[in-house]
Amino acid sequence: MSILHAYTQTVADGTATSIVRPSDWNSAHNQFITLSGNTAGQSTVSGTNIVFQGGDNVTLSANTAAGAATIVFSGLGHETHNYWMPYPSGNNSSFLAMGQNTVYMQGLDPPGPVAVSNVEFMMLYSYVSSSNSQQAAMTINYGLYEYGTGASTASITQVATSSMSIRASYNSSTTGGFTIGNSVSSFTTGTNGGSAMFASLSGPTFLYLPFTTTLDPSKEYFWAMNFSSATTGNTGPLRLNMYIQTIMNSTNWGELKVNTAIGSGTNNWEEFDGMYYSATSAGLPTAVHSTQMRPMVSRGRLFMIFENE
């Protein structure tokens, strides 16, 4: 890149060289530019012609129109994913019981833009059968968190949340049904007679949580879930076991860093660990500080699939 006068006037130089001559008016200007941020090599460049050059995965293009010159920097674009499983299943994966009014969290680092309409989980439901009229209900609150900014960088804060309710009931073993709904709509999923109706909510189940968003690969997220259950008619609550992946045999892990050695402790966690909020909560808190996060039992990771369908 060089800078010249946009207008030039040709006038012959005189013989004296100790004065500014007409040819000096039309000479190129020397430039000095400082580079900052994500840079490499020299931090300053100077000269009468500074050149922009594309590097790895960066393409430069130029266009001149209507008296204006434009330089376009194009980087390698990210492919949008419609399916993403953050953590593959391991040999020690298993179904583990979820506590009532406990908030569970899982760190997420998207590989690129991820378009989402549902978040899928593997669950194992169970119930207590009875010949009496009864009802069992469960509410699942769920959503995304991000790291806070400014004074809140040590906390994760809500980005978007939603909820789903599951309710099963029957009347004296003759009629019954269950409904599944979320904050947007509710619909009857199945009906049949008596306690046999509960068979629809027993055993391994793929649970789809409606959640429309696009994950940004430049951000680090945390998925959060909270479970609560209520009953009537002297029956047991809906019980839920969630599929947890790659369970480690010990929850006590130390840390070795430069000038630091921390002995084994259950509060030492990494962001790939499944975690839970140390306080009991009937819903999802607005923010959770890092000191309030604890590793899940056996440091399992939540099985989940983000999909767009």
Phi and psi in degrees as a GROMACS rama.xvg file:
@    title "Ramachandran Plot"
@    xaxis  label "Phi"
@    yaxis  label "Psi"
@TYPE xy
-123.872  154.701  SER-2
-117.896  123.108  ILE-3
-125.558  162.764  LEU-4
-65.1993  134.829  HIS-5
-69.0477  -25.1895  ALA-6
-120.497  133.64  TYR-7
-123.956  150.803  THR-8
-132.205  122.446  GLN-9
-84.7935  113.696  THR-10
-133.772  133.741  VAL-11
-64.3478  141.16  ALA-12
-73.2671  147.431  ASP-13
-79.2936  -175.85  GLY-14
-85.9077  -20.3707  THR-15
-76.7127  135.646  ALA-16
-106.711  -1.12359  THR-17
-93.1407  9.15756  SER-18
-123.189  164.02  ILE-19
-74.3521  122.171  VAL-20
-102.66  162.967  ARG-21
-55.1121  -35.8142  PRO-22
-68.1947  -26.6362  SER-23
-68.4089  -31.7495  ASP-24
-62.4447  -33.5183  TRP-25
-95.2854  9.81515  ASN-26
-76.3408  158.53  SER-27
-70.7896  150.841  ALA-28
-93.036  139.977  HIS-29
-78.7774  136.974  ASN-30
-116.397  155.335  GLN-31
-137.12  121.646  PHE-32
-126.629  136.332  ILE-33
-107.169  133.764  THR-34
-102.038  141.411  LEU-35
-143.653  171.528  SER-36
86.81  -137.768  GLY-37
-81.6854  87.7445  ASN-38
-124.012  168.937  THR-39
-145.269  153.328  ALA-40
76.1076  -145.395  GLY-41
-69.1677  146.907  GLN-42
-93.8622  -9.26554  SER-43
-134.258  148.002  THR-44
-136.617  148.255  VAL-45
-150.189  159.723  SER-46
150.821  178.237  GLY-47
-87.951  -11.2098  THR-48
-144.939  103.984  ASN-49
-99.307  128.024  ILE-50
-106.62  132.55  VAL-51
-89.4825  131.376  PHE-52
-132.539  132.556  GLN-53
-71.69  144.747  GLY-54
-112.646  -156.796  GLY-55
-59.2614  126.914  ASP-56
60.4711  19.9257  ASN-57
-125.906  124.668  VAL-58
-114.113  132.99  THR-59
-106.431  138.385  LEU-60
-137.536  148.226  SER-61
-126.233  149.39  ALA-62
-149.891  135.624  ASN-63
-120.247  123.847  THR-64
-152.867  140.172  ALA-65
52.0416  38.6615  ALA-66
78.1177  2.66765  GLY-67
-115.63  135.108  ALA-68
-105.727  133.259  ALA-69
-124.728  132.507  THR-70
-111.749  126.205  ILE-71
-111.048  127.172  VAL-72
-100.145  120.304  PHE-73
-118.407  122.158  SER-74
-98.6073  171.661  GLY-75
-67.6267  121.387  LEU-76
-77.936  155.745  GLY-77
-92.4513  135.588  HIS-78
-77.3441  133.705  GLU-79
-77.7837  127.736  THR-80
-93.4137  138.681  HIS-81
-105.137  2.19257  ASN-82
-152.434  128.295  TYR-83
-150.504  122.656  TRP-84
-108.655  105.191  MET-85
-59.4211  -40.3441  PRO-86
-131.958  119.457  TYR-87
-71.3009  157.594  PRO-88
-71.9045  145.682  SER-89
-119.835  175.572  GLY-90
-63.1019  -27.7753  ASN-91
-95.4854  8.9463  ASN-92
-64.9875  147.695  SER-93
-162.623  165.496  SER-94
-85.4429  128.399  PHE-95
-125.205  143.813  LEU-96
-68.0508  137.653  ALA-97
-96.8217  135.136  MET-98
-76.3136  147.635  GLY-99
-73.8661  141.446  GLN-100
56.6078  34.2045  ASN-101
-115.439  137.272  THR-102
-99.3753  120.763  VAL-103
-104.694  144.49  TYR-104
-136.369  148.537  MET-105
-138.518  125.269  GLN-106
-68.852  143.937  GLY-107
-136.943  137.064  LEU-108
-131.318  90.5096  ASP-109
-59.4929  140.337  PRO-110
-77.5511  -9.9708  PRO-111
176.348  -175.737  GLY-112
-59.4646  131.92  PRO-113
-122.471  114.001  VAL-114
-82.2973  131.085  ALA-115
-128.847  134.309  VAL-116
-121.73  -26.5134  SER-117
-141.849  150.145  ASN-118
-116.917  122.017  VAL-119
-104.367  139.319  GLU-120
-132.584  157.276  PHE-121
-104.15  123.498  MET-122
-124.95  158.005  MET-123
-126.304  108.962  LEU-124
-95.3295  153.751  TYR-125
-149.428  166.561  SER-126
-154.01  172.205  TYR-127
-111.321  121.247  VAL-128
-81.2489  152.819  SER-129
-156.683  151.141  SER-130
-85.5382  -6.20816  SER-131
-89.3434  160.097  ASN-132
-61.8541  135.522  SER-133
-158.912  164.664  GLN-134
-145.812  137.105  GLN-135
-126.721  135.252  ALA-136
-136.154  149.593  ALA-137
-139.273  138.479  MET-138
-116.484  129.969  THR-139
-114.469  115.595  ILE-140
-96.8332  138.278  ASN-141
-153.157  162.346  TYR-142
164.897  -174.008  GLY-143
-106.507  146.303  LEU-144
-125.797  156.978  TYR-145
-132.221  163.499  GLU-146
-65.2188  141.476  TYR-147
-75.6664  176.656  GLY-148
-120.504  166.266  THR-149
61.2205  -123.788  GLY-150
-73.5492  -6.86486  ALA-151
-106.918  20.6094  SER-152
-66.6368  -18.389  THR-153
-91.17  7.33679  ALA-154
-123.493  156.478  SER-155
-107.051  140.229  ILE-156
-125.524  155.599  THR-157
-61.8579  139.869  GLN-158
-108.404  -52.8435  VAL-159
-156.861  141.504  ALA-160
-136.934  161.784  THR-161
-152.822  -173.469  SER-162
-153.585  157.826  SER-163
-136.224  141.186  MET-164
-117.468  142.331  SER-165
-126.099  125.02  ILE-166
-133.815  129.153  ARG-167
-126.408  137.473  ALA-168
-154.457  156.217  SER-169
-152.236  162.405  TYR-170
-119.064  105.905  ASN-171
50.6343  40.9856  SER-172
61.4153  20.7079  SER-173
-114.066  -42.7418  THR-174
-132.72  155.132  THR-175
-177.09  176.099  GLY-176
-179.691  171.167  GLY-177
-137.661  151.585  PHE-178
-124.131  147.103  THR-179
-127.044  131.297  ILE-180
-149.932  169.036  GLY-181
-132.684  -168.121  ASN-182
-68.8889  -11.5038  SER-183
-99.3605  -43.7848  VAL-184
-152.016  168.765  SER-185
-139.306  142.417  SER-186
-149.935  148.107  PHE-187
-78.5279  126.546  THR-188
-94.5782  -35.3485  THR-189
-168.095  150.313  GLY-190
-139.633  146.428  THR-191
-166.37  174.537  ASN-192
-78.3427  140.221  GLY-193
59.4491  -155.99  GLY-194
-67.1327  -16.1412  SER-195
-61.9869  -23.1502  ALA-196
-57.4673  -34.8724  MET-197
-66.6281  -15.3821  PHE-198
-60.4243  -24.9624  ALA-199
-68.9092  -19.4797  SER-200
-114.973  31.377  LEU-201
-124.009  142.196  SER-202
89.8367  -176.421  GLY-203
-62.5292  136.545  PRO-204
-142.959  138.154  THR-205
-89.3917  117.672  PHE-206
-101.793  125.269  LEU-207
-106.863  119.06  TYR-208
-101.511  114.649  LEU-209
-62.2139  128.359  PRO-210
-162.1  106.823  PHE-211
-99.1304  118.288  THR-212
-166.486  174.993  THR-213
-129.238  121.09  THR-214
-77.351  134.342  LEU-215
-94.5597  122.293  ASP-216
-66.4054  -14.9572  PRO-217
-83.4181  -2.49204  SER-218
-117.623  156.002  LYS-219
-110.057  126.838  GLU-220
-111.487  166.546  TYR-221
-132.163  128.142  PHE-222
-90.2644  136.388  TRP-223
-126.759  143.588  ALA-224
-139.927  145.798  MET-225
-139.143  137.275  ASN-226
-122.681  138.714  PHE-227
-141.86  153.429  SER-228
-143.332  143.546  SER-229
-139.234  152.794  ALA-230
-139.537  161.047  THR-231
-137.191  159.651  THR-232
80.4837  28.0976  GLY-233
57.4168  38.7379  ASN-234
-112.187  163.202  THR-235
-77.9292  157.683  GLY-236
-73.1025  164.738  PRO-237
-64.715  127.894  LEU-238
-104.718  141.008  ARG-239
-129.464  127.819  LEU-240
-116.564  128.877  ASN-241
-101.876  143.553  MET-242
-74.7355  119.985  TYR-243
-113.072  132.033  ILE-244
-99.0146  152.116  GLN-245
46.6894  60.411  THR-246
-73.2647  130.801  ILE-247
-88.9724  153.058  MET-248
-76.7922  -20.2995  ASN-249
-129.207  142.104  SER-250
-95.2233  -4.5391  THR-251
-102.426  104.745  ASN-252
-125.021  135.766  TRP-253
-91.2533  -177.467  GLY-254
-135.488  135.17  GLU-255
-120.626  116.841  LEU-256
-133.17  169.704  LYS-257
-59.1498  125.778  VAL-258
64.1362  13.1666  ASN-259
-140.349  134.559  THR-260
-139.895  112.135  ALA-261
-106.943  125.843  ILE-262
-66.2228  168.579  GLY-263
-53.9354  136.889  SER-264
-161.866  143.273  GLY-265
-72.4626  -13.9975  THR-266
-90.9966  -2.97859  ASN-267
-82.8485  116.707  ASN-268
-134.417  155.652  TRP-269
-114.766  160.846  GLU-270
-71.5567  -13.5868  GLU-271
-82.7664  -12.2139  PHE-272
-70.0876  147.075  ASP-273
-72.7388  142.252  GLY-274
-133.394  169.339  MET-275
-139.971  154.535  TYR-276
-76.1762  128.866  TYR-277
-66.8241  -20.0225  SER-278
-96.5388  149.803  ALA-279
-76.4644  135.665  THR-280
-146.414  134.578  SER-281
-78.2033  -12.837  ALA-282
-145.16  -167.841  GLY-283
-88.4052  125.686  LEU-284
-69.5762  156.147  PRO-285
-64.3828  -38.7998  THR-286
-148.654  152.098  ALA-287
-131.29  122.766  VAL-288
-78.135  151.427  HIS-289
-58.3759  -30.0705  SER-290
-72.549  -11.0541  THR-291
-100.329  8.05466  GLN-292
-104.801  131.866  MET-293
-124.568  146.138  ARG-294
-65.5824  141.94  PRO-295
-65.5229  163.915  MET-296
-55.6444  132.084  VAL-297
57.131  20.3996  SER-298
51.186  43.5227  ARG-299
-72.98  166.631  GLY-300
-121.48  140.026  ARG-301
-66.5304  128.066  LEU-302
-75.0525  127.972  PHE-303
-157.323  153.399  MET-304
-131.414  122.765  ILE-305
-92.2118  124.136  PHE-306
-142.596  154.43  GLU-307
-121.841  108.366  ASN-308
